[in-house]
Each structure stands twice: as C-alpha cells, then as structure tokens.
Amino acid sequence: MTVTEPEIQRPRIHGVEVFKRQEFGSERFWYEPGNHCVFAGPTGKGKTELAFNLLQYVATPEFPAYVTVCKPSDPTSSKWGKILGFKRLSTYPTPPQLGQKPPGYLVWPKFGDVNQDIDRCSNIMRALLEERYAAGAKGKAKSQCTILLDDTVVLSKIMKLDDIMTTHLAMARAMGIGGWYFVQKPTDSGKAAIWAYGMSEHVFIFFDPDRRNQQRYDEIGGVDPRFIASVTTQMQPYQCLYIRRTGGHMCVIDKD
C-alpha cells in the first residue's frame, strides 16, 4: 500500500486559492522576457513592495531591472534597492561601468528645484525608454530587461511620457523588454494606464472601493469584472488578486 502526503488545504477567497508571496514568487510566477505586468489599485496598498518581492526572482545581471523613481523620497525603493543590490543612477545614460554588473538599477534623478524637477525627471525617464527601445530594435543581445514604472505612469501626462510608454506597451514585448506598470487611478491617467490593462500578461489587482475604477476591470480580456469584484472585496489589506492572461491562471497573493 502506497502512503501519500496529505493534500495541503490552502485558504480560499470566493473559491480562489491563497498563496504566500515567497511561494508565489519562487514557484508560481512564470515570467518570461518581454512580459508586461500591471499592478492596479489605490496608493498605499502594497503594490511597490510586491513588485520588489517579485523582482528578486526575476532580475539578474544578464536580465536587469530598471526601476524608475519619480519623487524625492521613496523609502520602499530605497530599502529594496539595497536588499537586491541595485545600483542607483541619478542620470541616464551613464558611461560604461567596469566590474561586475548589478541585477538592477534605481534610475532616480536628483530633486530639489521645484521649477526644474519635473522637466529633469521627464528627460531622464524618456532617455531610458528611448535607449532601451533602440537597443531592442537593433537586436542587441543585451537589450532584454524589465522596466518598472511606478509613479511614472500616474505622472505620464505631466511628464509628457504617455506616448513613449504606449509605444513600449505595443512594441517592446517582442524585443524581450517587459514593462511593469502601476495604475493607481485608471481613469484620466493617460493612455498608458488604460493600455496596461489590456497589454499585460500578468495582472495584479488590489481592492479599490471606487466603483468607476472597478469598471476598468472589464478591459482585462476573458475575466468577468463581477467575479473580480466579488474576490477583491473579500481580501485582507495588502492582499491582491493575480491573473495570468495565458491559461487564465488565478490566485490570491497574501501580504507576506
């Protein structure tokens, strides 16, 4: 008689299994170069923390991550940049660096001049997106990467970056350049915020009490927005609903 291990009884929310972040990131996040991700939900729900949790399983010196930081102070990015060994860049591009390459970079402009900060930050972020796109279009072997765009998306109109971000969403996937987009408010945040829903392979949805924002969930193909609402309203703070468009895989990621 063969003795088998008892099946793990995982907690469920409205029938959807719940996984701890470590298990999800190391065993269930099937990320491929060029995949886009969207992290959707209001500010303060843990989107940035979750993204950095996942980057530790994705970013390598051969497949680096570029994290754009568009505000003077960001404790989460600063903390995780140190944990993951990312190099901080105050401008872009930079002269070639000798020695071992890091698994990622914090592209973090210097702030302090209210009259110039937005323009300086916009120029640096555009230079990053243009350079990575050009490298991919030319077929350079080292062009594959992940670009994490946090506040850059919600500021896309102010920083005049909506055009290049939508180009990346439409074109960069085939080059192995994945964009991770953060959407705090999908309405009136520019085209990139809206396109990120439909163009992303990996979707992370945090509870949003705003009914108008919830209606944007119907732009995620093949998923009933009413079902999404029924799950997200039952989640605990800092949990999120994960959907992989290919295959329709779905689960809830716990806060820790």
ZIPEMO-V46558 format. One record per pair of residues at least 24 apart in sequence whose C-alpha atoms are under 7 Angstrom apart, sorted by sequence separation. I is the first residue (numbers start at 1). GAP is how many residues later the second one is. If there is no record, write none. Layout:
i=(I I)
gap=(GAP GAP)
This chain:
i=(81 166 207 166 187 206 207 49 165 186 52 56 153 162 185 25 153 154 162 153 154 162 169 26 144 145 146 147 148 149 150 25 92 144 145 146 147 148 149 150 91 144 145 146 147 148 149 157 206 156 206 92 93 126 154 205 206 92 204 205 69 122 204 205 65 66 67 68 69 70 137 204 64 65 66 67 68 69 72 133 136 153 203 204 61 64 65 66 67 68 119 153 203 61 66 118 202 203 61 202 60 61 201 202 59 201 59 201 70 65 66 67 68 63 64 65 66 67 68 70 63 64 65 66 67 68 70 33 34 35 34 34 34 43 34 36 37 38 39 40 41 42 33 34 35 36 37 38 39 40 41 42 33 34 36 37 38 39 40 33 38 38 45 38 36 37 36 37 38 39 40 41 35 36 37 38 39 40 41 35 36 37 38 39 40 41 42 41 45 46 45 14 13 13 21 18 19 20 21 17 18 19 20 21 16 17 18 19 21 16 18 20)
gap=(25 25 25 26 26 26 26 27 27 27 28 28 28 28 28 29 29 29 29 30 30 30 30 31 31 31 31 31 31 31 31 32 32 32 32 32 32 32 32 32 33 33 33 33 33 33 33 33 33 34 34 35 35 35 35 35 35 36 36 36 37 37 37 37 38 38 38 38 38 38 38 38 39 39 39 39 39 39 39 39 39 39 39 39 40 40 40 40 40 40 40 40 40 41 41 41 41 41 42 42 43 43 43 43 44 44 45 45 51 80 80 80 80 81 81 81 81 81 81 81 82 82 82 82 82 82 82 111 138 138 139 140 141 141 142 142 142 142 142 142 142 142 143 143 143 143 143 143 143 143 143 143 144 144 144 144 144 144 144 145 158 159 161 162 163 163 164 164 164 164 164 164 165 165 165 165 165 165 165 166 166 166 166 166 166 166 166 167 192 192 193 217 218 221 232 233 233 233 233 234 234 234 234 234 235 235 235 235 235 236 236 236)
